[in-house]
């Protein structure tokens, strides 16, 4: 629930930004002189590009959330058994060795989105966001291809 509230606040902040900056872009285009018109067009493009990026991230979040629900319903979510430090954070050095079964599952069935999703969860728990997102994107793509 907290994540959804955070996303809603950020989307509202973006909407405020888009309207505010968009209005400034319209005013610049209305000026009529070449330099302000070009600047106004550039200012109008910025919220469009940012909006596209926000939309893609929202789609990614919803898709991964759906995969998580589906895997949970199947009873296929992995246990949270990664090695931890006394603070409770995942020990990244020790966790790398613990990823072995997840990597093996992906190598054994590279077209199965479930293995990729489990690997994404393991990477995410260890704080490796780049690899987690890449594995999650792969899981989403594979799941969509299987439909």
C-alpha positions in Angstrom: 0.0 0.0 0.0 2.9 2.4 0.8 4.4 1.8 -2.6 1.2 2.5 -4.4 0.8 5.8 -2.4 4.3 6.8 -3.3 3.7 6.0 -7.0 0.5 8.0 -6.9 2.2 11.0 -5.3 5.0 10.9 -7.9 2.5 10.6 -10.8 0.6 13.6 -9.4 3.9 15.5 -9.0 4.8 14.7 -12.6 1.3 15.8 -13.8 1.8 19.1 -12.0 5.2 19.4 -13.6 3.9 18.6 -17.1 1.1 21.1 -16.9 3.3 23.8 -15.5 6.1 23.3 -17.9 3.7 22.7 -20.8 2.0 26.0 -20.1 5.4 27.8 -20.2 6.1 26.1 -23.5 2.8 27.3 -25.0 3.6 30.9 -23.9 7.0 30.7 -25.6 5.5 29.3 -28.8 2.8 32.1 -28.7 5.6 34.7 -28.6 6.1 34.2 -32.4 9.8 35.0 -32.5 12.1 32.2 -33.8 14.2 31.7 -30.7 11.3 31.6 -28.1 9.3 29.3 -30.5 12.1 26.8 -30.8 12.6 26.9 -27.0 8.9 26.5 -26.5 8.8 23.4 -28.7 11.7 21.9 -26.8 10.0 22.7 -23.5 6.8 21.0 -24.8 8.7 17.9 -25.9 10.3 17.4 -22.4 7.0 16.5 -20.6 6.1 14.2 -23.5 9.4 12.3 -23.3 9.2 12.2 -19.5 5.5 11.1 -19.6 6.5 8.2 -22.0 9.2 7.1 -19.5 6.8 7.3 -16.6 4.2 5.3 -18.5 6.8 2.6 -19.4 7.9 2.3 -15.7 4.3 2.0 -14.6 3.7 -0.7 -17.2 6.8 -2.5 -16.0 5.7 -2.3 -12.4 2.2 -3.5 -13.1 3.5 -6.4 -15.2 6.0 -7.6 -12.6 3.4 -7.3 -9.9 1.1 -9.5 -12.0 3.8 -12.1 -12.5 4.5 -12.1 -8.8 0.8 -12.6 -8.0 0.6 -15.4 -10.5 3.7 -17.2 -9.2 2.5 -16.8 -5.6 -0.8 -18.4 -6.6 1.1 -21.3 -8.0 3.1 -21.6 -4.8 6.3 -20.9 -6.8 7.8 -17.9 -5.0 11.2 -18.7 -3.7 11.9 -18.8 0.0 13.8 -15.8 1.5 16.8 -17.9 2.4 19.6 -15.7 1.2 22.5 -15.2 3.6 22.1 -12.1 5.7 24.4 -9.9 7.8 23.6 -9.3 11.5 21.9 -6.0 10.4 19.4 -8.1 8.3 20.6 -6.9 4.9 21.5 -9.6 2.4 25.3 -10.4 2.4 26.0 -9.7 -1.3 29.3 -11.6 -1.4 27.7 -14.7 0.1 24.5 -14.2 -1.8 26.3 -14.4 -5.1 27.0 -18.1 -4.5 23.4 -18.6 -3.3 22.1 -17.4 -6.8 23.5 -20.7 -8.3 20.2 -22.6 -8.2 18.3 -19.6 -9.7 20.9 -19.3 -12.5 20.8 -23.0 -13.1 17.1 -23.0 -13.4 17.3 -20.2 -16.0 20.0 -22.1 -17.9 17.9 -25.3 -17.8 14.8 -23.6 -19.0 15.7 -20.3 -20.6 12.2 -19.7 -22.0 10.4 -20.1 -18.7 9.5 -16.7 -17.2 9.2 -18.2 -13.7 12.9 -18.9 -13.5 13.8 -15.5 -14.7 11.3 -13.9 -12.2 12.8 -15.9 -9.3 16.3 -14.8 -10.4 15.1 -11.2 -10.5 13.8 -11.6 -6.9 17.1 -12.9 -5.7 19.1 -10.1 -7.4 16.7 -7.6 -6.0 17.0 -9.0 -2.4 20.7 -8.7 -2.7 20.5 -5.1 -3.8 21.6 -5.7 -7.4 19.0 -3.5 -9.0 20.5 -3.5 -12.5 20.5 -7.3 -12.9 17.2 -7.6 -11.1 15.5 -5.3 -13.6 17.1 -7.0 -16.5 15.9 -10.4 -15.3 12.4 -9.1 -14.5 12.2 -7.5 -18.0 13.1 -10.8 -19.5 10.5 -12.6 -17.4 7.8 -10.1 -18.5 8.8 -10.5 -22.2 8.8 -14.3 -22.0 5.4 -14.4 -20.2 3.9 -12.1 -22.8 5.3 -14.2 -25.6 3.7 -17.3 -24.1 0.2 -15.8 -24.1 
